[in-house]
Amino acid sequence: MGEFDLIDRYFGRGARAGRIEGGAVTLGIGDDCAVLTPTPGHQWLVSADMLVEGRHFLSTVSPRRLGHKALAVNLSDLAACGASPRAFLLSLALPRVDEAFLAGFSQGMFELADAHGIVLAGGDTTAGPLNINITVMGETPAGQALLRSGARPGDDVWVSGTLGDARLALEVFRGTLSLPGQQFDEARLRMELPEPRVALGRALRGIASAAVDVSDGLIGDIGHVLTRSGVGATLRLADLPRSAILGAQPEAVQQLCLLTGGDDYELVFTAPADQRERVIEAGHAAATPVYRVGRIEAEPGLRVVDGAGATVSLASLRGFDHFKS
């Protein structure tokens, strides 16, 4: 099978790849460039993520789950900015043409794309080590994008969903701990099938002051907000949301997974204290639980305290870094 046959069979989607009535993609796959039409009065938001085998995903992941995750991690960036997804580009390097892999990968990717109303508008394919790069595009009303730079002293810190299960599954794969079969399967779902919080991000526009998605670990990701906003924060370890599976683990494991585990793709965001009711309403509207876990402070740096108010040492903990982890 040649390159263009591959594209047509697994990614072309026939007539659906071209003109999309009422959508942002006026012309999609099949030309040198896609033609996109922004909604009047809106701004475009663009992000890209690369997934490399052995670095971002294990060879044991199913192709369908990998297709889902490849798009999900990009949609999560849009969610963190409060954006509505519109279109994406896929660049894919493959060691060989593997039709079973391509069928599963494209199925998982398009199932999630359809669920969020986002269209594949183009990209590239080539031979090489397995590498997946997606560029995603979304939009918000002008001036309403959630950014990392808006946190202010006195704001609450919130987290969506639960944290740490993806890291828990990774530690099982690494052989550092074990879980019963069903618990491992549940944790593995969080690692391999993350659900981007797009609806929550949109619901938080005009409420949240800053946001970021938890992709590289809570302390690392909120650190980006603190740096960009020029503030500090204190988080309450006991208030960080966790599953019953993680909550049954030793305290040291819980701290590791909650504070440094990535791949959950939840949102951590800040909002003024007088917006608490609206934050909770936004969570209800998005069918996503939200938890108040800390406070933004003028003093720079990140501090974590336990249930007794004692400071938790972060000296041996850090978020994921592609060139250090």
Contacts in CASP RR format, 6 or more apart in sequence:
PFRMAT RR
TARGET T0000
AUTHOR 0000-0000-0000
METHOD contacts of the structure
MODEL  1
MGEFDLIDRYFGRGARAGRIEGGAVTLGIGDDCAVLTPTPGHQWLVSADM
LVEGRHFLSTVSPRRLGHKALAVNLSDLAACGASPRAFLLSLALPRVDEA
FLAGFSQGMFELADAHGIVLAGGDTTAGPLNINITVMGETPAGQALLRSG
ARPGDDVWVSGTLGDARLALEVFRGTLSLPGQQFDEARLRMELPEPRVAL
GRALRGIASAAVDVSDGLIGDIGHVLTRSGVGATLRLADLPRSAILGAQP
EAVQQLCLLTGGDDYELVFTAPADQRERVIEAGHAAATPVYRVGRIEAEP
GLRVVDGAGATVSLASLRGFDHFKS
1 9 0 8 1.000
1 97 0 8 1.000
1 99 0 8 1.000
2 97 0 8 1.000
3 125 0 8 1.000
3 126 0 8 1.000
6 97 0 8 1.000
6 102 0 8 1.000
6 125 0 8 1.000
7 29 0 8 1.000
7 125 0 8 1.000
8 14 0 8 1.000
9 102 0 8 1.000
10 102 0 8 1.000
10 103 0 8 1.000
10 105 0 8 1.000
10 106 0 8 1.000
11 17 0 8 1.000
11 29 0 8 1.000
11 90 0 8 1.000
11 106 0 8 1.000
11 120 0 8 1.000
12 29 0 8 1.000
12 120 0 8 1.000
13 29 0 8 1.000
13 110 0 8 1.000
13 120 0 8 1.000
17 28 0 8 1.000
17 29 0 8 1.000
17 30 0 8 1.000
17 119 0 8 1.000
17 120 0 8 1.000
18 25 0 8 1.000
18 27 0 8 1.000
18 28 0 8 1.000
18 29 0 8 1.000
18 30 0 8 1.000
19 25 0 8 1.000
19 26 0 8 1.000
19 27 0 8 1.000
19 28 0 8 1.000
20 26 0 8 1.000
20 119 0 8 1.000
23 37 0 8 1.000
23 86 0 8 1.000
23 119 0 8 1.000
24 36 0 8 1.000
24 37 0 8 1.000
24 38 0 8 1.000
24 39 0 8 1.000
24 86 0 8 1.000
24 87 0 8 1.000
24 119 0 8 1.000
24 137 0 8 1.000
24 138 0 8 1.000
24 139 0 8 1.000
25 34 0 8 1.000
25 35 0 8 1.000
25 36 0 8 1.000
25 37 0 8 1.000
25 86 0 8 1.000
25 87 0 8 1.000
25 119 0 8 1.000
25 121 0 8 1.000
26 35 0 8 1.000
26 36 0 8 1.000
26 37 0 8 1.000
27 34 0 8 1.000
27 35 0 8 1.000
28 34 0 8 1.000
28 35 0 8 1.000
28 119 0 8 1.000
28 120 0 8 1.000
28 121 0 8 1.000
28 122 0 8 1.000
29 120 0 8 1.000
29 121 0 8 1.000
29 122 0 8 1.000
29 123 0 8 1.000
30 122 0 8 1.000
34 87 0 8 1.000
34 89 0 8 1.000
34 121 0 8 1.000
34 122 0 8 1.000
36 86 0 8 1.000
36 87 0 8 1.000
36 121 0 8 1.000
36 137 0 8 1.000
38 44 0 8 1.000
38 139 0 8 1.000
39 139 0 8 1.000
41 141 0 8 1.000
41 142 0 8 1.000
42 139 0 8 1.000
42 140 0 8 1.000
42 141 0 8 1.000
42 142 0 8 1.000
43 139 0 8 1.000
43 140 0 8 1.000
43 141 0 8 1.000
43 142 0 8 1.000
43 143 0 8 1.000
43 145 0 8 1.000
44 86 0 8 1.000
44 137 0 8 1.000
44 138 0 8 1.000
44 139 0 8 1.000
45 78 0 8 1.000
45 81 0 8 1.000
45 83 0 8 1.000
45 137 0 8 1.000
45 138 0 8 1.000
45 139 0 8 1.000
45 140 0 8 1.000
45 145 0 8 1.000
46 135 0 8 1.000
46 136 0 8 1.000
46 137 0 8 1.000
46 138 0 8 1.000
47 74 0 8 1.000
47 77 0 8 1.000
47 78 0 8 1.000
47 135 0 8 1.000
47 136 0 8 1.000
48 74 0 8 1.000
48 133 0 8 1.000
48 134 0 8 1.000
48 135 0 8 1.000
48 136 0 8 1.000
49 70 0 8 1.000
49 73 0 8 1.000
49 74 0 8 1.000
49 77 0 8 1.000
49 133 0 8 1.000
49 134 0 8 1.000
49 136 0 8 1.000
50 56 0 8 1.000
50 131 0 8 1.000
50 132 0 8 1.000
50 133 0 8 1.000
51 57 0 8 1.000
51 66 0 8 1.000
51 69 0 8 1.000
51 70 0 8 1.000
51 73 0 8 1.000
51 131 0 8 1.000
51 132 0 8 1.000
51 133 0 8 1.000
52 129 0 8 1.000
52 130 0 8 1.000
52 131 0 8 1.000
52 132 0 8 1.000
53 59 0 8 1.000
53 129 0 8 1.000
53 130 0 8 1.000
53 131 0 8 1.000
55 322 0 8 1.000
57 66 0 8 1.000
57 69 0 8 1.000
57 192 0 8 1.000
58 173 0 8 1.000
60 173 0 8 1.000
61 69 0 8 1.000
61 192 0 8 1.000
62 104 0 8 1.000
62 192 0 8 1.000
63 100 0 8 1.000
63 101 0 8 1.000
63 102 0 8 1.000
63 103 0 8 1.000
63 104 0 8 1.000
63 105 0 8 1.000
63 108 0 8 1.000
64 104 0 8 1.000
64 105 0 8 1.000
64 107 0 8 1.000
64 108 0 8 1.000
65 108 0 8 1.000
65 192 0 8 1.000
65 193 0 8 1.000
66 105 0 8 1.000
66 132 0 8 1.000
66 192 0 8 1.000
67 104 0 8 1.000
67 105 0 8 1.000
67 106 0 8 1.000
67 107 0 8 1.000
67 108 0 8 1.000
67 109 0 8 1.000
67 112 0 8 1.000
67 132 0 8 1.000
68 108 0 8 1.000
68 109 0 8 1.000
68 111 0 8 1.000
68 112 0 8 1.000
68 192 0 8 1.000
68 193 0 8 1.000
69 192 0 8 1.000
69 193 0 8 1.000
69 194 0 8 1.000
70 90 0 8 1.000
70 105 0 8 1.000
70 109 0 8 1.000
70 132 0 8 1.000
70 134 0 8 1.000
71 88 0 8 1.000
71 109 0 8 1.000
71 112 0 8 1.000
71 113 0 8 1.000
71 118 0 8 1.000
71 134 0 8 1.000
71 136 0 8 1.000
72 112 0 8 1.000
72 193 0 8 1.000
72 194 0 8 1.000
72 195 0 8 1.000
72 196 0 8 1.000
72 265 0 8 1.000
73 194 0 8 1.000
73 196 0 8 1.000
73 215 0 8 1.000
73 265 0 8 1.000
74 88 0 8 1.000
74 134 0 8 1.000
74 135 0 8 1.000
74 136 0 8 1.000
75 85 0 8 1.000
75 112 0 8 1.000
75 116 0 8 1.000
75 118 0 8 1.000
75 136 0 8 1.000
75 196 0 8 1.000
75 198 0 8 1.000
76 194 0 8 1.000
76 196 0 8 1.000
76 197 0 8 1.000
76 213 0 8 1.000
76 215 0 8 1.000
76 265 0 8 1.000
77 136 0 8 1.000
77 213 0 8 1.000
78 84 0 8 1.000
78 85 0 8 1.000
78 136 0 8 1.000
78 138 0 8 1.000
78 196 0 8 1.000
78 198 0 8 1.000
79 196 0 8 1.000
79 197 0 8 1.000
79 198 0 8 1.000
79 200 0 8 1.000
79 201 0 8 1.000
79 213 0 8 1.000
79 267 0 8 1.000
80 146 0 8 1.000
80 201 0 8 1.000
80 211 0 8 1.000
80 212 0 8 1.000
80 213 0 8 1.000
80 267 0 8 1.000
80 269 0 8 1.000
81 140 0 8 1.000
81 145 0 8 1.000
81 146 0 8 1.000
81 147 0 8 1.000
81 201 0 8 1.000
81 211 0 8 1.000
82 140 0 8 1.000
82 144 0 8 1.000
82 145 0 8 1.000
82 146 0 8 1.000
82 198 0 8 1.000
82 201 0 8 1.000
82 202 0 8 1.000
82 204 0 8 1.000
82 205 0 8 1.000
82 211 0 8 1.000
83 138 0 8 1.000
83 139 0 8 1.000
83 140 0 8 1.000
83 145 0 8 1.000
83 201 0 8 1.000
83 202 0 8 1.000
84 138 0 8 1.000
84 139 0 8 1.000
84 140 0 8 1.000
84 198 0 8 1.000
84 202 0 8 1.000
85 116 0 8 1.000
85 117 0 8 1.000
85 118 0 8 1.000
85 136 0 8 1.000
85 137 0 8 1.000
85 138 0 8 1.000
85 198 0 8 1.000
86 118 0 8 1.000
86 119 0 8 1.000
86 137 0 8 1.000
86 138 0 8 1.000
86 139 0 8 1.000
87 118 0 8 1.000
87 119 0 8 1.000
87 120 0 8 1.000
87 121 0 8 1.000
87 136 0 8 1.000
87 137 0 8 1.000
87 138 0 8 1.000
88 113 0 8 1.000
88 118 0 8 1.000
88 119 0 8 1.000
88 120 0 8 1.000
88 121 0 8 1.000
88 134 0 8 1.000
88 135 0 8 1.000
88 136 0 8 1.000
88 137 0 8 1.000
89 120 0 8 1.000
89 121 0 8 1.000
89 122 0 8 1.000
89 123 0 8 1.000
89 134 0 8 1.000
89 135 0 8 1.000
90 109 0 8 1.000
90 120 0 8 1.000
90 122 0 8 1.000
90 123 0 8 1.000
90 132 0 8 1.000
90 133 0 8 1.000
90 134 0 8 1.000
91 123 0 8 1.000
91 124 0 8 1.000
91 125 0 8 1.000
91 126 0 8 1.000
91 132 0 8 1.000
91 133 0 8 1.000
91 134 0 8 1.000
91 135 0 8 1.000
92 124 0 8 1.000
92 125 0 8 1.000
92 126 0 8 1.000
92 131 0 8 1.000
92 132 0 8 1.000
92 133 0 8 1.000
93 125 0 8 1.000
93 126 0 8 1.000
93 127 0 8 1.000
93 128 0 8 1.000
93 129 0 8 1.000
93 130 0 8 1.000
93 131 0 8 1.000
93 132 0 8 1.000
94 101 0 8 1.000
94 102 0 8 1.000
94 125 0 8 1.000
94 126 0 8 1.000
94 127 0 8 1.000
94 128 0 8 1.000
94 130 0 8 1.000
95 127 0 8 1.000
95 128 0 8 1.000
95 129 0 8 1.000
95 130 0 8 1.000
96 127 0 8 1.000
109 120 0 8 1.000
110 120 0 8 1.000
113 119 0 8 1.000
113 120 0 8 1.000
116 196 0 8 1.000
116 198 0 8 1.000
118 136 0 8 1.000
140 205 0 8 1.000
141 205 0 8 1.000
144 205 0 8 1.000
144 206 0 8 1.000
146 201 0 8 1.000
146 204 0 8 1.000
146 205 0 8 1.000
146 208 0 8 1.000
146 210 0 8 1.000
146 211 0 8 1.000
146 269 0 8 1.000
147 210 0 8 1.000
147 211 0 8 1.000
147 228 0 8 1.000
148 210 0 8 1.000
148 211 0 8 1.000
148 212 0 8 1.000
148 224 0 8 1.000
148 225 0 8 1.000
148 228 0 8 1.000
148 229 0 8 1.000
149 210 0 8 1.000
149 228 0 8 1.000
149 229 0 8 1.000
150 209 0 8 1.000
150 210 0 8 1.000
150 225 0 8 1.000
150 228 0 8 1.000
150 229 0 8 1.000
150 270 0 8 1.000
151 209 0 8 1.000
151 210 0 8 1.000
151 225 0 8 1.000
151 226 0 8 1.000
151 229 0 8 1.000
151 230 0 8 1.000
151 231 0 8 1.000
151 233 0 8 1.000
151 270 0 8 1.000
151 296 0 8 1.000
152 209 0 8 1.000
152 229 0 8 1.000
152 231 0 8 1.000
152 270 0 8 1.000
152 272 0 8 1.000
152 296 0 8 1.000
153 231 0 8 1.000
153 296 0 8 1.000
153 297 0 8 1.000
153 298 0 8 1.000
154 272 0 8 1.000
154 273 0 8 1.000
154 295 0 8 1.000
154 296 0 8 1.000
154 297 0 8 1.000
155 209 0 8 1.000
155 210 0 8 1.000
155 270 0 8 1.000
155 271 0 8 1.000
155 272 0 8 1.000
155 273 0 8 1.000
155 295 0 8 1.000
155 296 0 8 1.000
156 270 0 8 1.000
156 271 0 8 1.000
156 272 0 8 1.000
156 273 0 8 1.000
156 275 0 8 1.000
156 276 0 8 1.000
156 279 0 8 1.000
156 292 0 8 1.000
156 294 0 8 1.000
156 295 0 8 1.000
156 296 0 8 1.000
157 222 0 8 1.000
157 233 0 8 1.000
157 235 0 8 1.000
157 268 0 8 1.000
157 269 0 8 1.000
157 270 0 8 1.000
157 292 0 8 1.000
157 293 0 8 1.000
157 294 0 8 1.000
157 295 0 8 1.000
157 296 0 8 1.000
158 208 0 8 1.000
158 267 0 8 1.000
158 268 0 8 1.000
158 269 0 8 1.000
158 270 0 8 1.000
158 271 0 8 1.000
158 279 0 8 1.000
158 290 0 8 1.000
158 291 0 8 1.000
158 292 0 8 1.000
158 293 0 8 1.000
159 214 0 8 1.000
159 218 0 8 1.000
159 240 0 8 1.000
159 241 0 8 1.000
159 266 0 8 1.000
159 267 0 8 1.000
159 268 0 8 1.000
159 290 0 8 1.000
159 291 0 8 1.000
159 293 0 8 1.000
160 197 0 8 1.000
160 200 0 8 1.000
160 266 0 8 1.000
160 267 0 8 1.000
160 268 0 8 1.000
160 269 0 8 1.000
160 283 0 8 1.000
160 288 0 8 1.000
160 289 0 8 1.000
160 290 0 8 1.000
160 291 0 8 1.000
161 241 0 8 1.000
161 266 0 8 1.000
161 288 0 8 1.000
161 289 0 8 1.000
161 290 0 8 1.000
161 291 0 8 1.000
162 241 0 8 1.000
162 242 0 8 1.000
162 243 0 8 1.000
162 246 0 8 1.000
162 264 0 8 1.000
162 266 0 8 1.000
163 214 0 8 1.000
163 218 0 8 1.000
163 240 0 8 1.000
163 241 0 8 1.000
163 242 0 8 1.000
163 257 0 8 1.000
163 258 0 8 1.000
163 261 0 8 1.000
163 264 0 8 1.000
163 266 0 8 1.000
164 190 0 8 1.000
164 242 0 8 1.000
164 243 0 8 1.000
164 246 0 8 1.000
164 257 0 8 1.000
164 258 0 8 1.000
164 261 0 8 1.000
164 262 0 8 1.000
164 264 0 8 1.000
165 186 0 8 1.000
165 187 0 8 1.000
165 190 0 8 1.000
165 191 0 8 1.000
165 242 0 8 1.000
165 243 0 8 1.000
165 245 0 8 1.000
165 246 0 8 1.000
165 257 0 8 1.000
165 264 0 8 1.000
166 187 0 8 1.000
166 190 0 8 1.000
166 191 0 8 1.000
166 194 0 8 1.000
166 261 0 8 1.000
166 262 0 8 1.000
166 263 0 8 1.000
166 264 0 8 1.000
167 217 0 8 1.000
167 256 0 8 1.000
167 257 0 8 1.000
167 260 0 8 1.000
167 261 0 8 1.000
167 262 0 8 1.000
167 263 0 8 1.000
167 264 0 8 1.000
168 177 0 8 1.000
168 179 0 8 1.000
168 187 0 8 1.000
168 245 0 8 1.000
168 246 0 8 1.000
168 249 0 8 1.000
168 253 0 8 1.000
168 257 0 8 1.000
169 184 0 8 1.000
169 187 0 8 1.000
169 188 0 8 1.000
169 190 0 8 1.000
169 191 0 8 1.000
170 191 0 8 1.000
170 261 0 8 1.000
170 263 0 8 1.000
171 177 0 8 1.000
171 253 0 8 1.000
171 256 0 8 1.000
171 257 0 8 1.000
172 178 0 8 1.000
172 179 0 8 1.000
172 184 0 8 1.000
172 187 0 8 1.000
172 188 0 8 1.000
177 249 0 8 1.000
177 253 0 8 1.000
178 184 0 8 1.000
179 187 0 8 1.000
179 245 0 8 1.000
183 245 0 8 1.000
186 243 0 8 1.000
186 245 0 8 1.000
187 243 0 8 1.000
187 245 0 8 1.000
187 246 0 8 1.000
190 263 0 8 1.000
190 264 0 8 1.000
191 263 0 8 1.000
194 263 0 8 1.000
194 264 0 8 1.000
194 265 0 8 1.000
195 265 0 8 1.000
196 213 0 8 1.000
196 265 0 8 1.000
197 213 0 8 1.000
197 265 0 8 1.000
197 266 0 8 1.000
197 267 0 8 1.000
197 286 0 8 1.000
197 288 0 8 1.000
199 285 0 8 1.000
199 286 0 8 1.000
199 287 0 8 1.000
199 288 0 8 1.000
200 267 0 8 1.000
200 282 0 8 1.000
200 283 0 8 1.000
200 286 0 8 1.000
200 288 0 8 1.000
200 290 0 8 1.000
201 208 0 8 1.000
201 211 0 8 1.000
201 267 0 8 1.000
201 282 0 8 1.000
201 286 0 8 1.000
202 286 0 8 1.000
203 282 0 8 1.000
203 283 0 8 1.000
203 285 0 8 1.000
203 286 0 8 1.000
204 211 0 8 1.000
204 267 0 8 1.000
204 269 0 8 1.000
204 271 0 8 1.000
204 279 0 8 1.000
204 282 0 8 1.000
207 271 0 8 1.000
207 275 0 8 1.000
207 278 0 8 1.000
207 279 0 8 1.000
207 282 0 8 1.000
208 269 0 8 1.000
208 270 0 8 1.000
208 271 0 8 1.000
208 279 0 8 1.000
209 269 0 8 1.000
209 270 0 8 1.000
209 271 0 8 1.000
209 272 0 8 1.000
210 225 0 8 1.000
210 228 0 8 1.000
210 229 0 8 1.000
210 269 0 8 1.000
210 270 0 8 1.000
211 225 0 8 1.000
211 267 0 8 1.000
211 268 0 8 1.000
211 269 0 8 1.000
211 270 0 8 1.000
212 221 0 8 1.000
212 222 0 8 1.000
212 224 0 8 1.000
212 225 0 8 1.000
212 267 0 8 1.000
212 268 0 8 1.000
212 269 0 8 1.000
213 221 0 8 1.000
213 265 0 8 1.000
213 266 0 8 1.000
213 267 0 8 1.000
213 268 0 8 1.000
214 221 0 8 1.000
214 261 0 8 1.000
214 262 0 8 1.000
214 264 0 8 1.000
214 265 0 8 1.000
214 266 0 8 1.000
214 267 0 8 1.000
214 268 0 8 1.000
215 221 0 8 1.000
215 262 0 8 1.000
215 263 0 8 1.000
215 265 0 8 1.000
215 320 0 8 1.000
216 261 0 8 1.000
216 262 0 8 1.000
216 319 0 8 1.000
216 320 0 8 1.000
216 321 0 8 1.000
217 259 0 8 1.000
217 260 0 8 1.000
217 261 0 8 1.000
217 262 0 8 1.000
217 319 0 8 1.000
217 320 0 8 1.000
218 235 0 8 1.000
218 240 0 8 1.000
218 258 0 8 1.000
218 259 0 8 1.000
218 260 0 8 1.000
218 261 0 8 1.000
218 262 0 8 1.000
218 268 0 8 1.000
219 259 0 8 1.000
219 260 0 8 1.000
219 302 0 8 1.000
219 304 0 8 1.000
219 314 0 8 1.000
219 317 0 8 1.000
219 318 0 8 1.000
219 319 0 8 1.000
220 260 0 8 1.000
220 318 0 8 1.000
220 319 0 8 1.000
220 320 0 8 1.000
221 268 0 8 1.000
221 319 0 8 1.000
222 233 0 8 1.000
222 235 0 8 1.000
222 268 0 8 1.000
222 302 0 8 1.000
223 301 0 8 1.000
223 302 0 8 1.000
225 268 0 8 1.000
225 270 0 8 1.000
226 232 0 8 1.000
226 233 0 8 1.000
226 300 0 8 1.000
226 301 0 8 1.000
226 302 0 8 1.000
229 296 0 8 1.000
230 300 0 8 1.000
231 296 0 8 1.000
231 297 0 8 1.000
231 298 0 8 1.000
231 300 0 8 1.000
232 296 0 8 1.000
232 297 0 8 1.000
232 298 0 8 1.000
232 299 0 8 1.000
232 300 0 8 1.000
232 301 0 8 1.000
232 302 0 8 1.000
232 303 0 8 1.000
233 294 0 8 1.000
233 295 0 8 1.000
233 296 0 8 1.000
233 297 0 8 1.000
233 301 0 8 1.000
233 302 0 8 1.000
233 303 0 8 1.000
234 294 0 8 1.000
234 295 0 8 1.000
234 297 0 8 1.000
234 302 0 8 1.000
234 303 0 8 1.000
234 304 0 8 1.000
234 305 0 8 1.000
235 293 0 8 1.000
235 294 0 8 1.000
235 302 0 8 1.000
235 303 0 8 1.000
235 304 0 8 1.000
235 305 0 8 1.000
236 293 0 8 1.000
236 294 0 8 1.000
236 304 0 8 1.000
236 305 0 8 1.000
236 307 0 8 1.000
237 255 0 8 1.000
237 258 0 8 1.000
237 259 0 8 1.000
237 304 0 8 1.000
237 305 0 8 1.000
237 306 0 8 1.000
237 307 0 8 1.000
237 312 0 8 1.000
238 306 0 8 1.000
238 307 0 8 1.000
239 291 0 8 1.000
239 292 0 8 1.000
239 293 0 8 1.000
239 294 0 8 1.000
240 258 0 8 1.000
240 259 0 8 1.000
240 291 0 8 1.000
240 293 0 8 1.000
241 289 0 8 1.000
241 291 0 8 1.000
241 293 0 8 1.000
242 254 0 8 1.000
242 257 0 8 1.000
242 258 0 8 1.000
246 253 0 8 1.000
246 254 0 8 1.000
246 257 0 8 1.000
246 258 0 8 1.000
247 254 0 8 1.000
249 257 0 8 1.000
255 312 0 8 1.000
255 317 0 8 1.000
256 317 0 8 1.000
259 304 0 8 1.000
259 314 0 8 1.000
259 317 0 8 1.000
260 317 0 8 1.000
260 318 0 8 1.000
260 319 0 8 1.000
260 320 0 8 1.000
261 319 0 8 1.000
261 320 0 8 1.000
262 319 0 8 1.000
262 320 0 8 1.000
270 296 0 8 1.000
271 278 0 8 1.000
271 279 0 8 1.000
276 292 0 8 1.000
279 290 0 8 1.000
279 292 0 8 1.000
280 290 0 8 1.000
282 290 0 8 1.000
283 289 0 8 1.000
283 290 0 8 1.000
302 314 0 8 1.000
303 311 0 8 1.000
304 311 0 8 1.000
304 312 0 8 1.000
304 314 0 8 1.000
305 311 0 8 1.000
305 312 0 8 1.000
306 312 0 8 1.000
318 324 0 8 1.000
319 325 0 8 1.000
END
